[in-house]
Amino acid sequence: MAKKRKTTATVRHPFLYRLSFTDKSPPLIKKAMARVHYSTRPVTITLTAEHVRKSMKLGGAGRSDICAGAICTIAHAQSFPHPVVGGMDFHATRVFIPSKRNAFGLPSDCFVYEHNATKVAELNDTRGGQAKLLEMIERDGPISIELKPHRVRSIVGRPGKGRGKSGKRAKSLGRGARLRWARMQLGGPPA
């Protein structure tokens, strides 16, 4: 009998919420931990100028929850094979989409996707980047973003950097100064 594929990751994703009670007090940041589920099929969404304008109006520069990518994902909620309850985190290479809320209204379960829109995420995090993104969309047209199922990176035997035919990683000597020190100790060539 074949082993059933695991659908829930062993990790949880923190959704951060900023609460401010008065104008003078510093904001209080609260964390809601959500169980991460693997997505099963790819979804394609289209980023338009309207999404970027809405993000600019909300002050989404440097924020993963109201950036142009997050607003675009909320607008395409019907395209997903699972429920989308809003309040997602759109990071540089991944997007975490809440699918279930707890009794307090905070995300308790979410799905993770990888995306190919690193340029969009970079422009959202720079000063004046959203204006450049809007200009780029108005000039070249809407941007198609492909959200792919999260790939599991720790499967034994999966080809990758530093792995031989046996599927095991080669032992690392370290990075930076530790690598230079190890080379010096072993008598290898300088970096």
Sequence and secondary structure as in RCSB ss.txt:
>XXXX:A:sequence
MAKKRKTTATVRHPFLYRLSFTDKSPPLIKKAMARVHYSTRPVTITLTAEHVRKSMKLGGAGRSDICAGAICTIA
HAQSFPHPVVGGMDFHATRVFIPSKRNAFGLPSDCFVYEHNATKVAELNDTRGGQAKLLEMIERDGPISIELKPH
RVRSIVGRPGKGRGKSGKRAKSLGRGARLRWARMQLGGPPA
>XXXX:A:secstr
       EEEEEEEEEEEE SSSSS  EEEEEEEEEEE  S EEEEE HHHHHHHHHHT TT SSSSHHHHHHHH
TGGGSSS   S  EE SSEEEEEEEE TTS EEEEEEEEES HHHHHHHTSTTHHHHHHHHHHHH  EEEEEEE 
  S  TT   TTB TT  B     STHHHHHHHHHHT    
